[in-house]
């Protein structure tokens, strides 16, 4: 059983019995919201002490998100990781152990992707379609604000997938107007290979500087409840 906070570590053969769970944060300028470092120990306690699995909370300096997401997924495939959690550096949850909750959701729902509902700053809606607060359900697509990827399910078809897992699609020939983000593109890749995408909308989430009425007021947070209310309204 191992709980490691490190940027780079050889994960192979740490625990031959338990699951190998990597919790990764893409961090602009190595900046991560302090609430994530408060959340991490709760997740680590549940996963390591209570469940007997290995847990690595790690981050990467990321200014090219598609490349960073592809790199950590490929590394996780190579390292024998079972579950890869991706959590944006400005998103966190006040749940008791949200990372383990997403792993459990992926296992129980047999999903390639299990994600939490997170509010979006620009579009003023939830990052999942359809949005059904308070439920755990199969969805069409979900953003990568806070997700769990079943790496073993990806590993089953990764060799035949001769393209990036995460890629942005554009509306124009210059690549200046985005049509599809890298996270939604990944959802399409998963569905193409017969995978299931699930939303756990029972987890309360926060997105820094987000409010349904005043989006850019520093320190204002929005929970999944308020996200769902904004969608419904």
Steps between C-alpha positions, in 0.01 A plus 500: 500500500657827393397865510750709307506869416756532226539637150673193361532151642539143377157360580573144384489218754424718805203289603435178306158453663315831514390737226748756370327837496664815364338836580635760257461878489601715200646808668561826319830634630492223764208680665239279667207622709567440870166323539634213287787446741240484777290256299797277410572366851133407542512306176832344592375389842197331350682336209812388688400452863142387459514325162859372478585643158786717372436871448724757334398865507710670236504810281658619175589848384250522213453775243405264215205308644440249217867403500513480880187283517628269227839473671362405842257246349776338294728491806220345704452234232872425513522505882225245551267751663146376557319833545608849399326795663524837325408805704540857378716720722208732576234233568447316828240314702393523863386136502663267753707313241394608148785332312411159640132570432581548131710182492210311659259650248720387211519147643133463587374654174765323287589840353812608315442856625329596826485871569357753743264779393695829496381850418646674193609862527444613141192305392312532832396136508610162622786325322290191427221420257237424603522661847301320771600609846496253786522193277763255378420437136640428156558821305591595146809705585671664795781749550825414675458731799509194728488155341619144552622294204502121519843454341454126459199559277703744290791256496275242332480710181785750528732315262248519217427868557747673269419858599513729805259417781451870574489749212333832426286539192462838330234680297748665264808397302725719715428323828385825656137421587451188709202279419567207734724498806751222565282355776189464284719358224615231746139418579449438129805275489372298796155459344656399168663209680181397677574664835249642746509853645338561838432811708494486880297813569470425872844648574512869599758683289652847498651692209714796605373850413169365376154631577187452292428874497844661537752269334822686569468598868810357674426251773140432399430126472223303340392154615344231287163600647532855368627369168192282460276792601663719234447230239137450600434873507 
